[in-house]
């Protein structure tokens, strides 16, 4: 199976692709629903509170100190 990303320039081409999908010759998946933004939104909805700027800065500094200590 090959996967391709196609930019549709003409609405007639979209209709043709949908017809091919109806014949079970191709499968169409909407990638906009599975993007990074939706995953990020899902993760944020589960968080009780967002970290403060100081918390983020201290975590970054901790990781940097561990990385450059080697």
ROROTI-848536 format. One record per residue: x, y, z of N, C-alpha, C in turn; residue in one letter; residue number from 1; chain. Coordinates in nm, 3 decimals. Atoms other than C-alpha are relative to their C-alpha. Example, Ala and Ser with C-alpha at 12.3 -4.5 7.8 and 13.67 -1.06 7.14 Angstrom:
2
<timar <0.089 -0.119 0.000> <1.230 -0.450 0.780> <0.090 0.120 0.000> A 1 A>
<timar <-0.082 -0.119 -0.006> <1.367 -0.106 0.714> <-0.077 0.109 0.073> S 2 A>
//
This chain:
70
<timar <0.085 -0.117 0.000> <0.000 0.000 0.000> <0.089 0.123 0.000> X 1 A>
<timar <-0.071 -0.127 0.008> <0.130 0.345 -0.092> <-0.085 0.109 0.060> X 2 A>
<timar <0.070 -0.114 -0.057> <0.040 0.662 0.093> <0.051 0.125 -0.068> X 3 A>
<timar <-0.035 -0.124 0.068> <0.032 0.999 -0.082> <-0.077 0.116 0.062> X 4 A>
<timar <0.070 -0.122 -0.040> <-0.055 1.354 0.015> <-0.028 0.076 -0.128> X 5 A>
<timar <0.042 -0.065 0.124> <-0.251 1.531 -0.257> <-0.070 0.131 0.033> X 6 A>
<timar <0.070 -0.128 -0.011> <-0.350 1.897 -0.279> <-0.101 0.008 -0.114> X 7 A>
<timar <0.106 -0.004 0.101> <-0.683 1.921 -0.460> <-0.022 0.144 -0.044> X 8 A>
<timar <0.015 -0.134 0.054> <-0.704 2.223 -0.686> <-0.137 0.024 -0.063> X 9 A>
<timar <0.128 -0.012 0.069> <-1.035 2.152 -0.857> <-0.103 -0.087 0.073> X 10 A>
<timar <0.102 0.079 -0.069> <-1.358 2.039 -0.685> <-0.040 -0.128 -0.075> X 11 A>
<timar <0.034 0.120 0.078> <-1.417 1.790 -0.970> <0.093 -0.115 0.037> X 12 A>
<timar <-0.096 0.104 -0.038> <-1.103 1.603 -0.865> <-0.040 -0.062 0.134> X 13 A>
<timar <0.045 0.053 -0.129> <-1.240 1.570 -0.512> <-0.117 -0.096 -0.020> X 14 A>
<timar <0.113 0.087 0.031> <-1.559 1.422 -0.652> <0.048 -0.133 -0.058> X 15 A>
<timar <-0.055 0.123 0.058> <-1.356 1.172 -0.855> <0.064 -0.088 0.108> X 16 A>
<timar <-0.061 0.077 -0.108> <-1.158 1.070 -0.547> <-0.105 -0.065 0.089> X 17 A>
<timar <0.108 0.058 -0.082> <-1.478 1.019 -0.349> <-0.066 -0.117 -0.072> X 18 A>
<timar <0.055 0.112 0.077> <-1.612 0.801 -0.631> <0.091 -0.122 0.007> X 19 A>
<timar <-0.094 0.111 -0.012> <-1.296 0.590 -0.618> <-0.007 -0.063 0.139> X 20 A>
<timar <0.014 0.053 -0.136> <-1.339 0.556 -0.242> <-0.128 -0.081 0.013> X 21 A>
<timar <0.125 0.076 -0.003> <-1.699 0.444 -0.291> <0.014 -0.136 -0.066> X 22 A>
<timar <-0.025 0.128 0.068> <-1.571 0.170 -0.524> <0.103 -0.085 0.076> X 23 A>
<timar <-0.100 0.069 -0.081> <-1.325 0.063 -0.250> <0.133 -0.018 -0.072> X 24 A>
<timar <-0.129 0.003 0.069> <-1.030 0.139 -0.475> <0.105 0.080 0.077> X 25 A>
<timar <-0.089 -0.079 -0.083> <-0.880 0.397 -0.240> <-0.068 0.025 0.135> X 26 A>
<timar <0.053 -0.038 -0.130> <-0.924 0.503 0.121> <0.040 0.144 0.027> X 27 A>
<timar <-0.025 -0.141 -0.028> <-0.953 0.868 0.219> <-0.003 0.020 0.150> X 28 A>
<timar <-0.008 -0.032 -0.142> <-0.842 0.983 0.562> <0.021 0.150 0.016> X 29 A>
<timar <-0.014 -0.142 -0.026> <-0.883 1.335 0.691> <0.110 0.019 0.103> X 30 A>
<timar <-0.115 -0.014 -0.089> <-0.544 1.417 0.840> <-0.012 0.122 0.091> X 31 A>
<timar <0.011 -0.119 -0.083> <-0.652 1.751 0.983> <-0.054 -0.033 0.138> X 32 A>
<timar <0.056 0.039 -0.129> <-0.839 1.573 1.264> <0.104 -0.071 0.086> X 33 A>
<timar <-0.099 0.079 -0.073> <-0.533 1.370 1.361> <0.131 0.076 0.020> X 34 A>
<timar <-0.122 -0.078 -0.007> <-0.285 1.654 1.375> <0.051 0.025 0.140> X 35 A>
<timar <-0.065 -0.030 -0.126> <-0.056 1.774 1.647> <-0.087 0.089 0.088> X 36 A>
<timar <0.084 -0.093 -0.077> <-0.296 2.050 1.750> <-0.110 -0.073 0.076> X 37 A>
<timar <0.106 0.073 -0.069> <-0.573 1.805 1.834> <0.056 -0.084 0.114> X 38 A>
<timar <-0.063 0.077 -0.107> <-0.336 1.587 2.038> <0.035 0.093 0.116> X 39 A>
<timar <-0.035 -0.097 -0.102> <-0.212 1.893 2.223> <-0.124 0.047 0.076> X 40 A>
<timar <0.125 -0.043 -0.062> <-0.568 2.007 2.289> <-0.054 -0.108 0.094> X 41 A>
<timar <0.047 0.113 -0.081> <-0.658 1.662 2.422> <0.082 -0.011 0.128> X 42 A>
<timar <-0.086 0.006 -0.118> <-0.359 1.661 2.658> <-0.027 0.116 0.095> X 43 A>
<timar <0.026 -0.117 -0.084> <-0.432 2.011 2.780> <-0.133 -0.010 0.071> X 44 A>
<timar <0.131 0.011 -0.064> <-0.793 1.926 2.854> <0.005 -0.089 0.123> X 45 A>
<timar <-0.015 0.090 -0.114> <-0.677 1.656 3.096> <0.081 0.061 0.113> X 46 A>
<timar <-0.083 -0.063 -0.101> <-0.439 1.887 3.282> <-0.086 0.084 0.094> X 47 A>
<timar <0.075 -0.078 -0.099> <-0.564 2.045 3.602> <0.035 0.147 -0.010> X 48 A>
<timar <-0.040 -0.140 0.016> <-0.362 2.363 3.555> <0.124 0.006 -0.089> X 49 A>
<timar <-0.115 -0.019 0.088> <-0.106 2.498 3.313> <0.121 0.039 0.085> X 50 A>
<timar <-0.119 -0.038 -0.076> <0.253 2.531 3.436> <0.029 0.150 -0.018> X 51 A>
<timar <-0.035 -0.140 0.008> <0.375 2.880 3.514> <0.128 0.016 -0.080> X 52 A>
<timar <-0.121 -0.028 0.075> <0.653 3.048 3.322> <0.124 -0.039 0.081> X 53 A>
<timar <-0.114 0.034 -0.086> <0.887 2.999 3.619> <0.019 -0.151 0.009> X 54 A>
<timar <-0.010 0.146 -0.004> <0.808 2.627 3.638> <0.060 -0.055 -0.129> X 55 A>
<timar <-0.053 0.042 0.130> <0.880 2.585 3.268> <0.149 0.033 -0.007> X 56 A>
<timar <-0.139 -0.043 0.004> <1.204 2.782 3.299> <0.088 -0.089 0.088> X 57 A>
<timar <-0.081 0.084 -0.089> <1.325 2.577 3.595> <0.016 -0.141 -0.057> X 58 A>
<timar <-0.010 0.133 0.062> <1.249 2.250 3.412> <0.099 0.001 -0.116> X 59 A>
<timar <-0.094 -0.012 0.112> <1.437 2.367 3.102> <0.143 0.011 0.052> X 60 A>
<timar <-0.134 -0.015 -0.056> <1.734 2.473 3.312> <0.050 -0.130 0.060> X 61 A>
<timar <-0.038 0.130 -0.056> <1.735 2.137 3.492> <0.046 -0.096 -0.109> X 62 A>
<timar <-0.036 0.089 0.112> <1.741 1.946 3.163> <0.130 0.044 -0.065> X 63 A>
<timar <-0.124 -0.050 0.060> <2.012 2.171 3.022> <0.121 -0.031 0.088> X 64 A>
<timar <-0.113 0.026 -0.090> <2.230 2.130 3.331> <0.039 -0.147 -0.004> X 65 A>
<timar <-0.029 0.144 0.010> <2.199 1.750 3.308> <0.068 -0.033 -0.132> X 66 A>
<timar <-0.055 0.028 0.132> <2.276 1.753 2.937> <0.145 0.046 -0.011> X 67 A>
<timar <-0.134 -0.054 0.018> <2.584 1.974 2.956> <0.096 -0.041 0.111> X 68 A>
<timar <-0.087 0.048 -0.106> <2.719 1.816 3.277> <0.083 -0.118 -0.046> X 69 A>
<timar <-0.071 0.120 0.049> <2.829 1.509 3.079> <0.126 0.033 -0.068> X 70 A>
//
